[in-house]
Each structure stands twice: as C-alpha cells, then as structure tokens.
Amino acid sequence: MPEPSLADKLLALNGFSSRLKQLTVRSVLTQFSSLESDDIFKIATPDWNYMLLCASILANSDRGKCQDAALRIAQHCLTSKDSNDQQKLGAGVILDILTNSPATQLAIERGLLDQDFQHSVPLPLQLDMFKRGMQNSIIDPSDESLLRLNRFQTTVYHATAEFDWVSISAPTSSGKSFILQRIVEEFFRNTSHGIAIYIVPTRALVQEVELDTTERLSARGLGEVRISSVPRLPEDWQKKSNLFIFTQERLHWLLNEAPSAFKPHLIIIDEAQKIGDGARGILLQQVLEETARRSPGARMIFSSPMIRNPELLLKHATKEKRKAPVLSEQVAVNQNLLRASQVKGDPTRWNLELCLGQETIRLGVFSLPDRPTHDSKRLPFVAFSLGAGNGGNLVYVNGPAAAEKTALQLWELLARTPIKPDKEIRALISLIKKTVHKDYVLSTTLERGVACHYGNMPLLIRGEIERLFKQGKIQFLVCTSTLIEGVNLPARNIFMRGPQKGRGTPMGEIDFWNLAGRAGRQGKEFEGNVVCVDPLDRNTWHEPPPQERTEYTIHRALDEVAYAQTDDFLRYVSSGTPKETSSQNPELEHAFTYFFSEHIRHGTLKRSPSTTTYDEKFVSQIDALIEPLHKKVQIPEKILHQNPGVSPLSQQSLLDYFHCFRGNPQELIPAMPEDPDAVKSYMSIIERIGQHLTDESPKLIYYRAILVVNWMRGYSLARIISDNWKYWRKKGGKELNQVIRDTMKDIEEYARFYFAKYSSCYIDLLRYFFREKGLSHLVNQIPQISIWLEFGASQSTQLSLMEIGLSRTTAISLSELISDTTKTRDQALEWLKDIENLNSLRLSRIIIEEIKRVLRPLSKQIE
C-alpha cells in the first residue's frame, strides 16, 4: 500500500478536519435564505491564513477529496465578507493550482478578483502560475492563442495523442465534453478526408452534440467538415471529411448499408458505461466490435463517469494497439449532499441536514408553504421552500406523468409570486400550442417559469426548454431519467425523493452520482446542492441515499447474461428462444444473437476473440446448443449479422412463412406511406411480425398501423395527437395529457425503435426471399422504411433538412413551403440560402432561430 501523501495526512488531522467542517457548514448555510439556522452555527471567522496554507497543499493532490477541500476553502474565502484582499488573492492562487479556470473567471466576473490579479501575487508564485499555465495549455490553431485546460483535460489530451485506444473515467463536471470536442477538432485539422463517429446513448443528445460541434468546428475554421446524424452516406462521402453523430442503433444501420470502403478513423463513445445497460448495451458492444473489424486502424476513445475499471472497455483492442485507461477525480465545483426530513409532529416544519462522509450535521429548519397532505406534494413543497426565487432548480421525478403533475403543483405554489412576462417564454408557449396541443400542460406551467423535461418530448421544444433553463428564465425544471443519459443541463439545486430509473427500478449508485454531478453550474456557481427528501422513509427509498461518492465497477451487459444469468440463458436457448421469454427479458435474445453470430463467423466460439474471456465450460455449452440450431437456420450470415437482437430461429420462422405464402407476393411488400391502402398493408406486416418475430398483442394492430403510417407520412405531432384524442374522447378512459404522453411515447418507443427494428428484419428477409424465388424485379419495390421511421418522414426533402441539423418540427414546417419533395442535402441548403428574409416565412420565432443557428456555421458548405 503506498505511503499516504502530505495532503492525505493533512486531511486526516483532527484539528484541520474540524475547521474544514465548520467552514463547510458556514459555506452551505449561505445557499438557502429560507433556512432558520441553529444557534450552534454562529461560527467564528475562519483562520483564513491557516486554511489557505492547508488549501495550497491539498490543491496539488490528484485525489478528489483533497481537491474538493481546497476548492471549498478558496471559494468561501472569495465570497466571504470577512476575508481581506490579500487572502482573496491567495484564494485565487489556489484556484490556479487546481487549474480551475471557470471558477477563476467567475470570481473575476463577480468582482471578487481583479482581471490581472496574478500580477499582484509575489514573484515566486507568479512564476509557478506561469509554469502551470504553460503545462496545462495547448495552442489553438484557429487564432494561435493559448487554450487553458485543467489537469484532467491535459492528461486526456496527451494520452489520446500517444495511444490508439483510450478509456476515460472522470466525474460528470470534470470537462470531458470539452476535451472530446477538442480531440475531434484536431483530428479534422490534421486529416484531409477523415471519418469520425461520435456515439451518444440517446436521441436526446444527438442534436445537442451535433449543433455544438458544428458551431465549434465552424468557429475554428473547419466549417467544411460535413456533420450528420442521419445514417446514410452522401454520394461524395469519400471526397470530404465527415463526422457522424449517432446512437448505437443509427451506427448499426449505417454499417449495414455502407460499402466495405467505409472505414472510420476515429470513434468516440460518450457515456460508455452504457455498455452495461441490457439489450442496448449488448448492441453497443456489437457495433463497436464490428467497427473495429471493418476498420482495424481506427482510434477509439471511451468516456465514462467515475468508474473503477475503465480498462474493461479496452478489452478487445488487438495486441498491436497502444491502449491506456485514464482515471481522474478532478473537482470543478463543490457539491453539497443534503437531507430534508419533516420535524416530528409538524408537517410544515422540516429539518435540513448536511452529509459529510458518513457524518450527518443538522443545519436548521425551514417551513413549507402548507401541509403536504398527499405524498406527491412533499417533493415540490420542499423544492419550492428551498429553491424559489433563486432559479436553477431541477426536480427529479419517476416518469412523465409525475413530471407534469409536479410541474402543476409548483405552478400553483408560484401563484403569488409576481412573474414578469417574457417574450421568449411566450414564444415557446405559442409553439407548444401549435405543434403539440393548445391545452398541453406545459403551455400552462411555463407562464410561471415552470417546465417539465422528458425524453419523448419533441426535440425542438425540449431544446428550447433547456436553453431557457440555462438562462434562468425557467426557475423550476421537473425532469426524468433522460437527465442521467448525459444531457448537459447543470443546475444550482437538484431535488429528489425515492428516485427510480424506469418503472419500479430503484436508481443505482452510479446513476445517483451521475445525476448529482449536474449540481453546480461550472462557471456560474462555486457550489451546487443535492437535496434528498424523506431519506429515512423505506417506502420511498429502496435503500438510504448514498452519503459518500465512490468509484464503481461496470460490467458489460453480455457478461451479466453469461455470468449472472447463466442458467436462465442456457434454459432460454435450449427451449428454442421462446418469444414470450424474449419480450420479458430482451437481453437474453440479444445475447443469443451475439453468440450465434460469433459461432457462425468463426465456426466455433472457442476461436472467437470476443469470447476468450468466458469460462471454457460455458463456451462449450453454448457451442453445443448452437450447433444443431445453426443447421435449422437457412438464412445468409449477412442477414443474421444485420439483425442483432432478433433470434435466428424467429427469423427462420418468418422466412418459412414467406415460402408458404399463397397470395400475390406483392402483398408482402410494405406500401408507400401515402398509399390509400397503407394502413391495411402495415396491419398485415405488424401481424406477421407479432406471429413470427415477437410476442406482440394483436389488440393494438390497427392503432399501431395508423401511428406508423401517419408518422412516416410526415404528419405533425399535433395532428397525430389530435386524431388520437378524437378516438379516446369517443372511447373514454383517458384524459388529454395522458393521450399526449402516450402518443409521444408510442412514437418514440414503438414507431422509432420497436417497429423500426423488426420491420428492418422483415425487409431483409423479404428481399432475400424474392431473390431466392427469382422475383428480383420485386426487390426494388421494397422501401427501406427504417430511416423513415427513425426520423418520421419519407420525403427526401424532409430528410435532407434534418440531415443538416434541423429538428423534425422545423423540417416538417419548412417542407410545407417547398414544392420539390426530392431535394438533396445540398439543394435544401441552397433553398434556405436563397431566402433573403427568414421572418417572411411566418414561422415560429423559435423555428426561425433554429434555422439561423444551423445555417450560421454551414455558410462555407453553402458557398
């Protein structure tokens, strides 16, 4: 065991830790004006000279606890009225040692430090600061200025220059996104016709990364790089540099369609710990392995939050690859973990406690605006009491319905708070009424600066909500698990009560801390707060909320099936992969298709490089089960590889159905969305998929056929919702906002994911069947509907507008003004360029602003 460092020894001293505790309590008490602090916390002024001396030692440590303590001392010294100018200068030096440029800039903006404060410190310290600045700076080629990095970013920058495969582990707020963007920029600056792929876990992140990267590359003189989130290759893809921003599903589609010459050079995987997330984790592993096979020379960079074993993600790098994990505990802001509990016998009086490691310190009492007579009121009442008037409040709830209800509760609580009308809020309300429904709950709550945020919401609306929240125009944002998936939405305060990730699944510690990592807006605040409500209520919290951040070990989802579900998996395979089991436990089907693919690729799993780490007995058992099944499957390898997550036995069942079909073969072809008989055609396809590939209930066939047809037709969300609401008003049983939520959920989860996946398999098998039967003339009549389902459009013009970065809402609105439905990406850009006054289009101000934002960095591509 290594000898403790000086910083570690200092942190363990009783005298220092006692003073640090008092300073921390003093700092946290300034965060909540409504808190009635106990008399015991009338703490004496800290001995700033002593504390700053200690902070100078702690700041040099790479340990998160030491950096957190140093930052706490420095930021509280800067904000305290009882520290003098020289002590504030000392605090500025501490921030420099921590290489925390955003905190330093915040102090300058608030007048706590002079712009050139470095010139006022003693010469030896100036020299140290200069040396540190040079060590943690790189030259920005766009203007030859020095770009200052923190220690973690510097380490990553040098590691990615030296190694081929790098796996990064660092806290949420350490600056991972910034350095990854910088690596992308350098790649394109040094490569004439490079191909880079940036993988994000959700659609919610795709446009955010796409727009940010487009603006950044354009500002750095790299505006000619083509950036796209649509999984199709332009005709001239080999003549230009290309950056594709995809989920793993979109990358899988592109790899299926791309020619063998398509070989990516750089792959960045953000939120790479998602490789452990069930069926989608297995798919992520598969597409990464396929990309590495296709392009063995590619560089891979994995980015994850605070995992103990980042080297796991480097497991499949070939021997000749230079690989390295990078672990960091870089602290950017102080994060306070707090607990709010009711005072016994008084529902309106609540205690607030601070968690310091395993110790809990009572800070004081605050009052609720009224008795929370229902459990659902406890979280919003606490959030209102502690956060009202400050802004930057995230309230985490367990699902879209709860988000809307909590938003309405906060809206009602703010009834007596004077709200100044804001034109941007009014513009958003107007857009929501037009593109969703005039009575959607958001159009009400936004009037008082309250919004909700969940993954199924339209991209344009969700993006505008995020922007207005960051600007402080939305005071309370009620969010769901979408925020855990990497959406860049830091907050001053985060409130949660019994958080779950998915219905009935308590949130694990890694996701808890990933969410908590959003507390503290770097560059806007020095600290952030995570408030856990009713932490001792076992009916609310499955386990008490964690009190101390630790690193976590991740496991690949495939490994979880192989090691933790071995018996279930073997039983599933030996039973012939029953569809009812697949629907209840989809990772079993994905694991089976993975091992089946590796078996047919190598002849036996024992020769597969991907399965060498598994127990020899397990591999032999799987091989023995797959061998006879392989003989039953008469489907080409390519089709099996193209459809991961769909059992080869189920695929064979569908192919057998095609062979036995006695009707006109053209009846098997999906109709074009605009065809009058399209709904009837898709009802038949959904029924066939349910009979052979899935365990889908036949009760919803008609509804789902209408949904997918209208979605591919490019109907607006408002129109689809209106049609559904007419249906449910006649039938009864649902209120309006439930219909709105369900419609958005069905579009996202059924049309864009479930049906897209299985209809793609259906089409692959149908094409093979036609060729096998000598009906090749029918193959060209089969539409490739997967991309239409993913983007909710079948017109080339609409897809081209989305390919340049516009949301579906904007693309559909613009396409109504364009007569030509066949425009390419470049032609769509030219059409937009020719509009002298965008306001003349009479579209929503938010739509116009999105168009301007997308066009601004694409000007070089238009010329």
C-alpha positions, 0 to 999 in steps of 0.5 A: 500500500503506498505511503499516504501523501502530505495532503492525505495526512493533512486531511486526516488531522483532527484539528484541520478536519474540524475547521474544514467542517465548520467552514463547510457548514458556514459555506452551505448555510449561505445557499438557502435564505429560507433556512432558520439556522441553529444557534450552534452555527454562529461560527467564528471567522475562519483562520483564513491564513491557516486554511489557505496554507492547508488549501495550497497543499491539498490543491496539488493532490490528484485525489478528489477529496483533497481537491474538493477541500481546497476548492471549498476553502478558496471559494468561501474565502472569495465570497466571504465578507470577512476575508481581506484582499490579500487572502482573496488573492491567495484564494485565487492562487489556489484556484490556479493550482487546481487549474480551475479556470471557470471558477477563476473567471467567475470570481473575476466576473463577480468582482471578487478578483481583479482581471490581472490579479496574478500580477499582484501575487509575489514573484515566486508564485507568479512564476509557478502560475506561469509554469502551470499555465504553460503545462496545462495549455495547448495552442489553438490553431484557429487564432494561435492563442493559448487554450487553458485546460485543467489537469484532467483535460491535459492528461486526456489530451496527451494520452489520446495523442500517444495511444490508439485506444483510450478509456476515460473515467472522470466525474460528470463536471470534470470537462470531458465534453470539452476535451472530446470536442477538442480531440475531434477538432484536431483530428479534422485539422490534421486529416484531409478526408477523415471519418469520425463517429461520435456515439451518444446513448440517446436521441436526446443528445444527438442534436445537442452534440451535433449543433455544438460541434458544428458551431465549434468546428465552424468557429475554428475554421473547419466549417467544411467538415460535413456533420450528420446524424442521419445514417446514410452516406452522401454520394461524395462521402469519400471526397470530404471529411465527415463526422457522424453523430449517432446512437448505437442503433443509427451506427448499426444501420449505417454499417449495414448499408455502407460499402466495405470502403467505409472505414472510420478513423476515429470513434468516440463513445460518450457515456460508455458505461452504457455498455452495461445497460441490457439489450442496448448495451449488448448492441453497443458492444456489437457495433463497436466490435464490428467497427473495429473489424471493418476498420482495424486502424481506427482510434477509439476513445471511451468516456465514462463517469467515475468508474473503477475499471475503465480498462474493461472497455479496452478489452478487445483492442488487438495486441498491436494497439497502444491502449491506456485507461485514464482515471481522474477525480478532478473537482470543478465545483463543490457539491453539497449532499443534503437531507430534508426530513419533516420535524416530528409532529409538524408537517410544515416544519422540516429539518435540513441536514448536511452529509459529510462522509458518513457524518450527518450535521443538522443545519436548521429548519425551514417551513413549507408553504402548507401541509403536504397532505398527499405524498406527491406534494412533499417533493415540490413543497420542499423544492419550492421552500428551498429553491424559489426565487433563486432559479436553477432548480431541477426536480427529479421525478419517476416518469412523465406523468409525475413530471407534469403533475409536479410541474402543476403543483409548483405552478400553483405554489408560484401563484403569488409570486409576481412573474414578469412576462417574457417574450421568449417564454411566450414564444415557446408557449405559442409553439407548444400550442401549435405543434403539440396541443393548445391545452398541453400542460406545459403551455400552462406551467411555463407562464410561471417559469415552470417546465417539465423535461422528458425524453419523448418530448419533441426535440425542438421544444425540449431544446428550447426548454433547456436553453431557457433553463440555462438562462434562468428564465425557467426557475423550476425544471421537473425532469426524468431519467433522460437527465442521467443519459448525459444531457448537459443541463447543470443546475444550482439545486437538484431535488429528489425523493425515492428516485427510480430509473424506469418503472419500479427500478430503484436508481443505482449508485452510479446513476445517483452520482451521475445525476448529482454531478449536474449540481453546480453550474461550472462557471456560474456557481462555486457550489451546487446542492443535492437535496434528498427528501424523506431519506429515512422513509423505506417506502420511498427509498429502496435503500438510504441515499448514498452519503459518500461518492465512490468509484464503481465497477461496470460490467458489460451487459453480455457478461451479466447474461453469461455470468449472472444469468447463466442458467436462465440463458442456457434454459432460454436457448435450449427451449428454442428462444421462446418469444414470450421469454424474449419480450420479458427479458430482451437481453437474453435474445440479444445475447443469443444473437451475439453468440450465434453470430460469433459461432457462425463467423468463426465456426466455433466460439472457442476461436472467437476473440470476443469470447476468450474471456468466458469460462471454457465450460460455458463456451462449450455449452453454448457451442453445443446448443448452437450447433444443431440450431445453426443447421435449422437456420437457412438464412445468409450470415449477412442477414443474421449479422444485420439483425442483432437482437432478433433470434435466428430461429424467429427469423427462420420462422418468418422466412418459412412463412414467406415460402408458404405464402399463397397470395400475390407476393406483392402483398408482402411488400410494405406500401408507400406511406401515402398509399390509400391502402397503407394502413391495411398493408402495415396491419398485415406486416405488424401481424406477421411480425407479432406471429413470427418475430415477437410476442406482440398483442394483436389488440393494438394492430390497427392503432399501431398501423395508423401511428406508423403510417401517419408518422412516416407520412410526415404528419405533425405531432399535433395532428397525430395527437389530435386524431388520437384524442378524437378516438379516446374522447369517443372511447373514454378512459383517458384524459388529454395529457395522458393521450399526449404522453402516450402518443409521444411515447408510442412514437418514440418507443414503438414507431422509432425503435420497436417497429423500426427494428423488426420491420428492418428484419422483415425487409431483409428477409423479404428481399432475400426471399424474392431473390431466392424465388427469382422475383428480383424485379420485386426487390426494388419495390421494397422501401427501406422504411427504417430511416423513415421511421427513425426520423418520421418522414419519407420525403427526401426533402424532409430528410435532407433538412434534418440531415443538416441539423434541423429538428423534425418540427422545423423540417416538417414546417419548412417542407410545407413551403417547398414544392420539390419533395426530392431535394438533396442535402445540398439543394435544401441548403441552397433553398434556405440560402436563397431566402433573403428574409427568414421572418417572411416565412411566418414561422415560429420565432423559435423555428426561425432561430433554429434555422439561423443557428444551423445555417450560421456555421454551414455558410462555407458548405453553402458557398 
